[in-house]
Amino acid sequence: MAPEWHAGTVRRGRTCHDGRVRVLLQRVTSARVSVDGEVVGHIDPAAHGAPHGLVALVGVTHDDTEQTAAALADKLWRLRVLDGERSAADLDAPILVVSQFTLYADTKKGRRPSWSAAAPGPIAEPLVDHFAAALRALGATVATGRFGAHMHIDLTNDGPVTLLLEG
């Protein structure tokens, strides 16, 4: 019988995270993401009649699933972190989703982060896409960055409110 994996357990050189998509969530008044000088995604909450929007930096590890991504999208959509303790669902607030493999950096040893806990592109990209699609299916207006590209993100963080969500 194979041994159970527990969060933080190292097996064959990588750490098991029990399928926990990570989202660094920021409440913003505006945000845009550019690649090579071209704006590829932006949100303007005021244009939607909302005082705030959300930027979701999404990190994926090796054993994440579509179910985990969808559940975390639902949590984000209903999380009461906007004006008057309301959610993006309550205010129809737009969301900018950007892939962020560095959320799985391991900085325990030395001065150079290890990225071994971050899922490789062929695993991560479809899950980040599924996260964004799950938000759209819930009724969210979603803009995205470009997976794997060097992106520049301009945002106005409001509050500031920054939260780490894990699936």
C-alpha positions in Angstrom: 0.0 0.0 0.0 1.4 3.4 -1.0 2.0 5.9 1.9 -0.5 8.8 2.3 0.7 12.2 1.2 0.2 15.1 3.6 0.5 18.8 2.8 4.2 19.7 3.0 5.4 16.1 2.7 8.3 15.7 0.3 8.1 12.8 -2.2 10.6 12.2 -4.9 12.0 15.7 -4.7 8.7 17.6 -4.7 6.4 18.8 -2.1 2.8 17.6 -2.1 0.2 20.3 -1.7 -2.9 18.2 -1.8 -4.3 19.9 -4.9 -4.4 23.4 -3.5 -4.7 26.1 -6.2 -3.4 29.4 -4.7 -4.9 32.8 -5.5 -3.4 36.0 -4.3 -6.4 38.3 -4.4 -6.3 42.1 -4.5 -9.2 44.5 -4.3 -8.6 47.2 -6.9 -10.2 50.3 -8.4 -8.6 49.5 -11.8 -6.2 47.1 -13.3 -4.6 46.1 -16.6 -2.1 43.6 -17.9 0.2 44.3 -20.9 2.5 42.1 -23.0 5.1 43.7 -25.2 3.4 47.1 -24.7 0.0 45.8 -25.8 -2.8 45.7 -23.2 -4.2 42.1 -23.3 -6.6 42.4 -20.4 -8.1 45.2 -18.2 -10.9 45.8 -15.8 -12.7 49.1 -15.0 -15.0 48.5 -12.1 -16.6 52.0 -12.4 -17.8 51.2 -15.9 -19.6 48.2 -14.4 -21.1 50.4 -11.6 -18.9 48.8 -9.0 -16.7 50.6 -6.6 -14.0 47.9 -6.8 -12.9 44.9 -8.9 -10.5 42.1 -8.1 -7.2 41.0 -9.4 -6.6 37.2 -9.0 -3.0 36.0 -9.3 -3.4 32.2 -9.8 -0.8 29.6 -8.9 -1.2 25.9 -9.7 0.7 23.0 -8.3 1.2 19.5 -9.7 -1.8 17.7 -8.3 -4.4 20.4 -8.7 -7.7 19.5 -10.4 -10.5 21.2 -12.3 -12.7 20.7 -9.3 -10.3 22.5 -7.0 -10.0 25.4 -9.5 -13.8 25.7 -9.9 -14.4 25.6 -6.1 -11.8 28.3 -5.5 -13.4 30.4 -8.3 -16.8 30.1 -6.6 -15.2 31.1 -3.2 -13.6 34.1 -4.8 -16.8 35.2 -6.6 -18.8 35.1 -3.3 -16.1 36.3 -0.9 -17.3 39.5 0.9 -14.2 41.7 0.6 -15.8 44.6 -1.4 -17.6 47.8 -0.4 -20.1 47.2 2.4 -18.9 43.7 3.0 -20.3 42.6 -0.3 -18.9 40.2 -2.9 -18.0 40.4 -6.6 -21.3 38.5 -7.2 -23.3 41.1 -5.2 -21.8 44.0 -7.1 -21.1 42.5 -10.5 -17.5 43.5 -10.0 -15.1 42.6 -12.8 -12.1 40.2 -12.2 -8.7 40.2 -13.8 -7.1 36.7 -13.7 -3.4 36.3 -14.2 -1.3 33.1 -14.0 1.4 33.4 -11.3 3.6 30.3 -10.9 5.8 32.2 -8.4 3.1 31.7 -5.8 4.6 28.2 -5.4 8.2 29.5 -4.8 10.1 27.6 -2.1 12.5 29.9 -0.3 13.5 27.7 2.6 17.0 26.9 1.4 19.6 29.4 0.1 19.0 32.6 -1.7 17.5 31.3 -4.9 13.8 30.3 -4.9 12.9 26.8 -6.2 10.0 26.5 -8.5 9.6 22.7 -8.3 6.2 22.9 -6.6 4.7 25.0 -9.4 3.0 22.9 -12.1 4.5 22.9 -15.5 2.8 24.8 -18.3 0.9 21.9 -19.8 -0.7 21.2 -16.4 -1.1 24.8 -15.2 -2.4 26.6 -18.3 -5.6 24.5 -18.6 -6.3 24.9 -14.9 -5.9 28.7 -14.9 -8.2 28.7 -18.0 -10.7 26.5 -16.1 -10.5 28.9 -13.1 -11.4 31.9 -15.4 -14.1 29.9 -17.2 -15.6 28.9 -13.9 -15.9 32.5 -12.9 -17.5 33.4 -16.2 -20.0 30.5 -15.7 -20.9 32.1 -12.4 -21.7 35.3 -14.2 -18.4 37.2 -13.7 -16.9 39.6 -16.2 -13.4 38.3 -16.5 -10.3 39.6 -18.2 -7.1 37.6 -18.4 -3.4 37.9 -18.9 -1.4 35.8 -21.4 -0.2 32.5 -20.0 3.6 32.1 -20.0 4.3 35.7 -21.2 6.3 38.3 -19.5 3.5 40.5 -18.3 3.4 44.0 -16.8 0.5 44.5 -14.4 -0.7 48.0 -13.5 -3.2 48.2 -10.7 -4.6 50.5 -8.1 -4.9 48.4 -4.9 -7.7 49.8 -2.7 -7.5 49.5 1.0 -5.1 47.9 0.6 -6.9 44.5 0.7 -4.8 41.6 -0.3 -5.7 38.0 0.6 -4.2 34.5 0.0 -6.8 31.9 -0.9 -6.1 28.2 -1.1 -8.4 25.6 -2.5 
